[in-house]
Amino acid sequence: MKIGNFLPARVELQESQVGRRQVLISLGGAVLVATVSACALLELPDEVEPSDIIGEWTSKPKNGHTTLLKLCADGIFEWSGVTEGTFGDGTSSEKLDWERLVTYSGQWSIKKDLVSKKFTNVRLRPETSQDLAIFPLSVWKRGSDQFLTYTLGDPDGGDRFEFHNR
């Protein structure tokens, strides 16, 4: 009799685990489809030429504030309206002090993206007098709109400056 009572409980447990597993797999699949769909809206452009990005770009990372990035044909950049601490580790837009603005300037160039191997990254190298290393901007397309992004903190967090051509 004990065996008769034990088997149905074990079968119920297995059915419950299988049901839970199917729900988790379905949920995981739905998240994957949503992520792929969202990413499909953004795409890397074909190789970027300097003429594609020369000009003035603006970003509005916080209400009432605008940063201006100028990329000149001679390879010089100026990024004004940037908060101190923007380029520190673990920085997020909520932690930025919009009362302390600075301007960075120096050289810019186009580099290959490590994954796609296409020339779709812009590297800004500030003047040596500034305490900032090289930092990257990614070039993206959404439909016919091309824009630049600088990611703050964790790349998976979605916190970034998004620059649009003026």
N, C-alpha and C positions, 0 to 999 in steps of 0.2 A: 503493500500500500504506500509505503513511503516513496518508492520509485514513481508510482503513478502521480503523486502530488508534486514531486520534484520536476518531472519532465515538462508539464505544462507551464510551470513558472519559468523554467529555462527558455522554453519556446517563446513565451511572452516577452522575456527580457531581450532575446535576440530580435524579435519583431520590432520591439521598441527601439533598439539600437539601429536597426536597418532603417526604420522610419525617420529617426533623428538624422542619420547620415544622409538620407535622400533630401531632407529639408536643407541641411547644411550645404550639400552639393548644389542644389537649386539656387540657394541664396548666393553662394559663391559665384555661380555662373551669371546670375543677374548683375552682381557687382562688376564682374569682368566685362560684360556687355556694355554696361553704363560707362565704365572707364574708357573702353575702346571707342565708344561713340563720342564721348566728350573729347578725347584726344584726336579723333578724326576731324574735328572742327579746326584744329590747329595743325599746320603742317610746316615742315621746313621748306623754304623756297629752293629752287635750283640754285646753283652757285651764285653767290652775291658778288657783284662788281662794286668798286668804290663809288661809281656814279649812281648806284642804286640807293646809297645811304648818305651821300653828302647832303648837308642842309641842316635845318633846325628841327629838333625833336622835342616834344614836351611830354611830361608825365605829371599826373595829378594823383600822387600817392595818398593824399589826405585832403578832405574838404578845405577849400580856401588856400591851398598851397599848390604851387606849380614849380617844377624844376625844369630847366632848359638845358638841353644838350646840343651843342653846335659841333658838327663834324665838317671840317674844312677840307678842300681839295688838296691842300698842301700837307695833309696828314696830322694837322693840329686839332685838338679838341678842347672845348671848355664846357664844363658841367657846373651850372650855377643853381643856387637854391637848394643845395644838398645839406642835410642835417649832419652835424658832427656825430660820429659814431655809426654812420650808415654802414660802414664796411667792417665792423667788428664781428667776431664770432657770435653766433646765436642771436643776432639782431632781428627784431621784428618791427613792423611799422608802428605798433602800439608803444614801443619803447623809445622811439625817436623823439628828440627834443627839437621841436619846430621853431623854437626861439633862437637857436644857435645854428645859423646857416653859414655854409662855406662854399667856396668855388674851387673846383679842381681843374687843372689844365695840364696838357702834355701832348704826347703822340698817340695816334690811333692807327690800327691796322686790321686787316681781315685775316682770320685764321680758320683752319679746318676744324669742324666739329669732330670730336673723338669717336663718336658712334657712327654717324652717317658718312664721314670722310669727305663732306662737302664744305666749301668755303662759306660758312653761314654764321661764324662768330666774329664779333668785333671785340678787339682787345684794346682797352684804354690803359696807357702807361703814363701815370702822372709824373710831373717833374720830380727830379730827385730830391728837391728841397721839401717835398711833401712826404709825410710818413705813411704812405699807402703803396701797396704792391700793385701789380697788374690786376685788373679786374675785367671779367668778361661780360659782354652783352650778347644775347642770342637773338638772331633774326628769325622771325616767324611770319607766316601768312595765315590769314583767316579770310577765305574767299579771295577778293582782290586787294584787301587791306594788308599791307606789310607793316610790321611794327617790331620794335626792339624791346627786350626785357632784361632787367637785372634782378636776380633772385636774392631776397633777403633771408638769411638763416637757412633753415631746412629746405632743400629743393622740392621736397614733396609737400610742403606746407602751402604752396600757392601764394605766398606773400612776396610781392615783387613791385618794382617800378615798371610800368608799361609805357613806352614812348611811342608817340604817333607823330608822323611828319606834319609840320605846320603848313 
